[in-house]
Amino acid sequence: MKKTYKIEVDCANCANLMEDAAKKIVGVADVTVNFMTQKMIVRFEEGKEPEEVMKEVLKACKKVEPDCEIEF
Protein backbone atom coordinates (compact mmCIF):
# COMPACT_ATOMS: atom_id res chain seq x y z
CA MET A 1 0.00 0.00 0.00
CA LYS A 2 1.27 3.47 -0.85
CA LYS A 3 0.08 6.71 0.75
CA THR A 4 0.98 10.38 0.37
CA TYR A 5 1.20 12.68 3.38
CA LYS A 6 1.45 16.46 3.60
CA ILE A 7 4.48 17.50 5.64
CA GLU A 8 6.11 20.67 6.92
CA VAL A 9 9.88 20.71 6.77
CA ASP A 10 12.20 23.73 6.72
CA CYS A 11 15.04 22.72 4.40
CA ALA A 12 16.00 20.20 1.74
CA ASN A 13 18.76 18.70 3.89
CA CYS A 14 16.29 18.07 6.72
CA ALA A 15 13.93 16.43 4.22
CA ASN A 16 16.74 14.05 3.18
CA LEU A 17 17.53 13.24 6.82
CA MET A 18 13.83 12.61 7.52
CA GLU A 19 13.67 10.27 4.51
CA ASP A 20 16.68 8.31 5.78
CA ALA A 21 15.18 8.07 9.29
CA ALA A 22 11.78 6.93 7.96
CA LYS A 23 13.35 4.18 5.83
CA LYS A 24 14.66 2.53 9.02
CA ILE A 25 11.18 2.14 10.57
CA VAL A 26 9.71 -1.36 10.69
CA GLY A 27 6.72 -1.49 8.35
CA VAL A 28 8.12 0.99 5.82
CA ALA A 29 9.04 -0.64 2.51
CA ASP A 30 10.11 2.64 0.87
CA VAL A 31 9.72 6.37 1.43
CA THR A 32 10.34 9.53 -0.56
CA VAL A 33 10.31 13.01 0.96
CA ASN A 34 9.93 15.88 -1.50
CA PHE A 35 10.95 19.22 0.00
CA MET A 36 9.62 21.26 -2.94
CA THR A 37 6.08 19.85 -2.76
CA GLN A 38 6.19 19.31 1.04
CA LYS A 39 5.00 15.71 0.61
CA MET A 40 6.06 12.32 1.93
CA ILE A 41 5.18 9.24 -0.10
CA VAL A 42 5.32 6.04 1.95
CA ARG A 43 5.02 2.47 0.69
CA PHE A 44 4.12 0.15 3.54
CA GLU A 45 5.12 -3.48 3.99
CA GLU A 46 2.38 -6.05 3.44
CA GLY A 47 0.07 -6.45 6.44
CA LYS A 48 1.28 -3.36 8.33
CA GLU A 49 -1.21 -0.79 9.65
CA PRO A 50 -0.28 2.59 8.08
CA GLU A 51 -1.47 4.71 11.02
CA GLU A 52 0.63 2.75 13.55
CA VAL A 53 3.70 2.83 11.28
CA MET A 54 3.28 6.58 10.71
CA LYS A 55 3.33 7.24 14.46
CA GLU A 56 6.81 5.69 14.54
CA VAL A 57 7.85 7.57 11.39
CA LEU A 58 6.80 10.86 13.01
CA LYS A 59 8.83 10.06 16.16
CA ALA A 60 11.90 9.32 14.02
CA CYS A 61 11.45 12.47 11.96
CA LYS A 62 11.05 14.65 15.05
CA LYS A 63 14.48 13.47 16.22
CA VAL A 64 15.90 14.92 13.00
CA GLU A 65 13.67 18.00 12.72
CA PRO A 66 11.89 18.73 16.04
CA ASP A 67 9.34 21.10 14.50
CA CYS A 68 8.39 18.94 11.49
CA GLU A 69 4.77 18.01 10.99
CA ILE A 70 3.20 15.11 9.13
CA GLU A 71 -0.55 15.16 8.50
CA PHE A 72 -2.03 11.66 8.76
FENKAZI-V556730 format. One record per residue. N is the residue number from 0. OMEGA is omega in whole degrees, 0 to 359 (none if undefined). Layout:
n,omega
N,OMEGA
N,OMEGA
//
This chain:
n,omega
0,180
1,179
2,178
3,181
4,174
5,181
6,171
7,179
8,190
9,183
10,182
11,179
12,178
13,178
14,178
15,179
16,177
17,179
18,179
19,180
20,182
21,181
22,182
23,183
24,176
25,181
26,178
27,178
28,178
29,179
30,175
31,176
32,180
33,181
34,184
35,181
36,182
37,180
38,175
39,178
40,184
41,172
42,185
43,174
44,180
45,174
46,180
47,180
48,184
49,183
50,179
51,179
52,182
53,175
54,179
55,177
56,180
57,178
58,181
59,181
60,179
61,175
62,180
63,185
64,187
65,182
66,178
67,177
68,174
69,180
70,176
71,none
//
